[in-house]
Amino acid sequence: MDSFVSGYYRFAVWALRFAYLNVCWVIFSALGLIVFGFMPATAAMFSIVRKWINGDEDFPILQSYWKVYKSEFLKTNSAGLLLFLVGYLLVIEFNILRLQDHFIYLFVSYTVLGILILYVIVCIYFFPIFVHFKLKWLDYFKWPFIISFSHPILTLFILGVLWSVYYIIWTSIPALLFFFGGSVSAWFIMWAVSKSFSKYEYKEV
């Protein structure tokens, strides 16, 4: 009975932590009017879950979150601007090509779709690499390609789990996404991607 109570208590504590972190992510994204808040808020969220994964649980979440949000505001937004422009252009190009009737345009649209998938993979790997390694600005875009393609099974695993979980939650209890969608996803991505980091740390990625 004691083990059940202890397990339930620990589950409740972690559920509260994830919900609190998710609310911080939403609020701080909104503070930057989403456009300027999303990138630093997400980087701060990944820095918190990285601490948890590394076994550091007893620290003030809000103070740690704010420290990363503030210190990485300009750097993450400059990266976010590039990611947004690339993603926007790819989506526009894909939609234009899909509206054409000729076969060659249809073929090229699938090529653009493939690039879009690569773009999503880079975005998934970007934040774990950003909060774990100290790199030159352009290297934050180079290493997501290198690590993701060096570990294709890991990449497919991450994409498959995220798609499955989001689909199930969205079709059953979508309200859970507001309280846990960002923080739990960040924890899972950070946990999964960090499994590959030991291979690159000695190289000073």
C-alpha positions as CSV (number, residue, x, y, z in Angstrom):
1,M,0.0,0.0,0.0
2,D,2.8,2.4,0.9
3,S,4.5,1.7,-2.5
4,F,1.2,2.5,-4.3
5,V,0.8,5.8,-2.3
6,S,4.5,6.7,-3.0
7,G,4.1,5.9,-6.7
8,Y,0.9,7.9,-7.0
9,Y,2.5,10.8,-5.2
10,R,5.5,10.8,-7.5
11,F,3.2,10.6,-10.5
12,A,1.2,13.5,-9.3
13,V,4.4,15.6,-8.6
14,W,5.7,14.9,-12.1
15,A,2.3,15.6,-13.7
16,L,2.2,18.9,-11.9
17,R,5.8,19.7,-13.1
18,F,5.0,19.0,-16.7
19,A,1.7,21.0,-16.5
20,Y,3.5,23.9,-14.9
21,L,6.3,23.8,-17.5
22,N,3.7,23.7,-20.3
23,V,1.9,26.7,-18.9
24,C,5.2,28.6,-18.7
25,W,5.8,27.7,-22.4
26,V,2.4,29.0,-23.4
27,I,2.7,32.2,-21.4
28,F,6.3,33.1,-22.4
29,S,5.5,32.4,-26.0
30,A,2.6,34.8,-25.7
31,L,4.8,37.4,-24.0
32,G,6.8,37.5,-27.2
33,L,3.6,37.8,-29.2
34,I,4.2,34.2,-30.4
35,V,6.4,35.4,-33.3
36,F,9.2,36.5,-31.0
37,G,8.4,34.3,-28.0
38,F,8.0,30.8,-29.4
39,M,11.7,30.1,-30.1
40,P,13.2,31.3,-26.8
41,A,10.2,29.8,-24.9
42,T,10.8,26.4,-26.5
43,A,14.5,26.5,-26.0
44,A,13.9,27.3,-22.3
45,M,11.5,24.4,-22.1
46,F,14.0,22.0,-23.6
47,S,16.7,23.3,-21.1
48,I,14.4,22.4,-18.2
49,V,13.5,18.9,-19.4
50,R,17.3,18.3,-20.1
51,K,17.9,19.0,-16.4
52,W,15.2,16.5,-15.5
53,I,16.6,13.8,-17.8
54,N,20.1,14.3,-16.3
55,G,18.7,13.7,-12.8
56,D,18.5,17.3,-11.6
57,E,15.0,17.7,-10.2
58,D,15.3,20.1,-7.3
59,F,15.6,23.6,-8.8
60,P,13.3,26.6,-9.3
61,I,11.6,26.0,-12.6
62,L,10.4,29.5,-13.3
63,Q,13.8,31.2,-12.4
64,S,15.7,28.7,-14.6
65,Y,13.2,29.1,-17.4
66,W,13.4,32.9,-17.3
67,K,17.2,32.8,-17.3
68,V,17.4,30.8,-20.5
69,Y,14.5,32.6,-22.1
70,K,16.2,36.0,-21.5
71,S,19.8,34.9,-22.4
72,E,18.9,33.1,-25.6
73,F,16.2,35.5,-26.8
74,L,18.1,37.0,-29.7
75,K,20.0,33.9,-30.7
76,T,17.0,31.7,-30.9
77,N,14.9,34.3,-32.7
78,S,17.6,34.7,-35.4
79,A,17.5,31.0,-35.9
80,G,13.8,31.0,-35.8
81,L,13.6,33.6,-38.5
82,L,15.7,31.4,-40.8
83,L,13.7,28.3,-40.0
84,F,10.4,30.2,-40.6
85,L,11.5,31.6,-44.0
86,V,12.7,28.2,-45.2
87,G,9.5,26.5,-44.0
88,Y,7.3,29.2,-45.5
89,L,8.9,29.1,-48.9
90,L,8.7,25.3,-49.0
91,V,5.0,25.3,-48.1
92,I,4.3,28.0,-50.7
93,E,6.3,26.2,-53.4
94,F,4.6,22.9,-52.6
95,N,1.1,24.4,-52.8
96,I,1.9,26.2,-56.1
97,L,3.2,23.0,-57.7
98,R,0.2,20.9,-56.5
99,L,-2.1,23.3,-58.3
100,Q,-0.4,22.6,-61.7
101,D,-1.8,20.0,-64.1
102,H,1.4,18.8,-65.8
103,F,3.1,15.6,-64.6
104,I,6.5,17.2,-64.1
105,Y,5.1,19.7,-61.6
106,L,3.5,16.8,-59.7
107,F,6.8,15.0,-59.6
108,V,8.6,18.1,-58.4
109,S,6.0,18.6,-55.7
110,Y,6.9,15.3,-54.2
111,T,10.5,16.3,-54.2
112,V,9.5,19.5,-52.3
113,L,7.4,17.3,-49.9
114,G,10.5,15.2,-49.2
115,I,12.5,18.4,-48.4
116,L,9.6,19.5,-46.1
117,I,10.0,16.2,-44.2
118,L,13.7,16.9,-43.9
119,Y,12.8,20.3,-42.6
120,V,10.6,18.9,-39.9
121,I,13.3,16.5,-38.8
122,V,15.8,19.4,-38.6
123,C,13.3,21.3,-36.4
124,I,12.8,18.3,-34.1
125,Y,16.6,17.9,-33.6
126,F,17.3,21.6,-33.4
127,F,16.3,22.3,-29.8
128,P,17.9,19.3,-28.1
129,I,21.2,20.1,-29.9
130,F,20.8,23.8,-29.1
131,V,20.5,23.3,-25.3
132,H,23.1,20.5,-25.1
133,F,26.0,21.8,-27.2
134,K,27.7,25.1,-27.6
135,L,28.2,25.6,-31.3
136,K,28.6,28.2,-34.0
137,W,25.4,29.6,-35.2
138,L,25.4,27.8,-38.6
139,D,26.3,24.5,-36.9
140,Y,22.9,24.4,-35.2
141,F,21.5,23.8,-38.6
142,K,24.2,21.4,-39.9
143,W,24.2,19.0,-37.0
144,P,20.5,18.1,-37.0
145,F,21.1,16.8,-40.5
146,I,24.2,14.8,-39.5
147,I,22.8,13.3,-36.3
148,S,19.3,12.5,-37.7
149,F,20.7,10.8,-40.8
150,S,23.3,9.0,-38.8
151,H,20.5,7.5,-36.7
152,P,17.6,6.8,-39.1
153,I,15.9,4.3,-36.8
154,L,15.9,6.8,-34.0
155,T,14.5,9.5,-36.3
156,L,11.7,7.2,-37.5
157,F,11.0,6.2,-33.9
158,I,10.6,9.8,-32.8
159,L,8.4,10.7,-35.8
160,G,6.2,7.6,-35.3
161,V,5.7,8.1,-31.6
162,L,4.9,11.8,-31.9
163,W,2.4,11.3,-34.7
164,S,0.7,8.4,-33.0
165,V,0.4,10.1,-29.6
166,Y,-0.8,13.4,-31.0
167,Y,-3.3,11.6,-33.2
168,I,-4.7,9.6,-30.3
169,I,-4.9,12.6,-27.9
170,W,-6.4,14.9,-30.6
171,T,-9.1,12.4,-31.3
172,S,-9.9,11.5,-27.7
173,I,-8.9,14.2,-25.1
174,P,-7.5,17.2,-27.0
175,A,-7.6,19.3,-23.8
176,L,-4.5,17.4,-22.6
177,L,-2.5,19.1,-25.3
178,F,-2.9,22.4,-23.6
179,F,-1.6,21.1,-20.3
180,F,1.0,18.6,-21.4
181,G,1.4,18.8,-25.2
182,G,4.6,20.9,-25.3
183,S,6.4,19.8,-22.2
184,V,5.9,16.0,-22.6
185,S,6.8,16.2,-26.3
186,A,9.9,18.2,-25.4
187,W,10.9,15.6,-22.7
188,F,10.4,12.7,-25.1
189,I,12.3,14.4,-27.9
190,M,15.1,15.4,-25.6
191,W,15.3,11.9,-24.0
192,A,15.3,10.2,-27.4
193,V,17.8,12.5,-29.2
194,S,20.2,12.7,-26.2
195,K,20.7,8.9,-26.6
196,S,22.9,9.7,-29.6
197,F,24.9,12.6,-28.0
198,S,27.6,10.5,-26.3
199,K,28.9,9.6,-29.8
200,Y,29.5,13.2,-30.6
201,E,30.5,14.9,-27.3
202,Y,34.1,13.8,-27.5
203,K,34.3,15.4,-30.9
204,E,33.1,18.7,-29.5
205,V,30.2,18.8,-31.9
